[in-house]
Amino acid sequence: MAWIVLVMSGVLEAVWATALGKSEGFTRPLPSVVFGVGLVLSMTGLAFALRTVPVGTGYAVWVGIGAVLTATYAMLFEGESAGPLKLMLLAGILGCVAGLKLTH
């Protein structure tokens, strides 16, 4: 259960990170609210998961998932470059996240 919550919290990290960028310094209400709610839910899930998963592993998985999803969103919808090397490095992060799960 902790791993499922951890993965969902990583997804929510990507939500709040993206909303933070769209909030334009908290001047836009809807993205600012999405940021706040996403942040609280993401941190709550991370805290729950860290009761079972070691902190180093849990944090690395949470950040890795959030980083890959945030970068992927930016490449698909925000016009960020998506070169082969960048895609390979993002795949490497996912591989490392999976490896951390397997070694737990």
Secondary structure, DSSP 8 states (H G I E B T S, - for coil): -HHHHHHHHHHHHHHHHHHHHHTTTTTSHHHHHHHHHHHHHHHHHHHHHTTTS-HHHHHHHHHHHHHHHHHHHHHHHS-----HHHHHHHHHHHHHHHHHHHH-
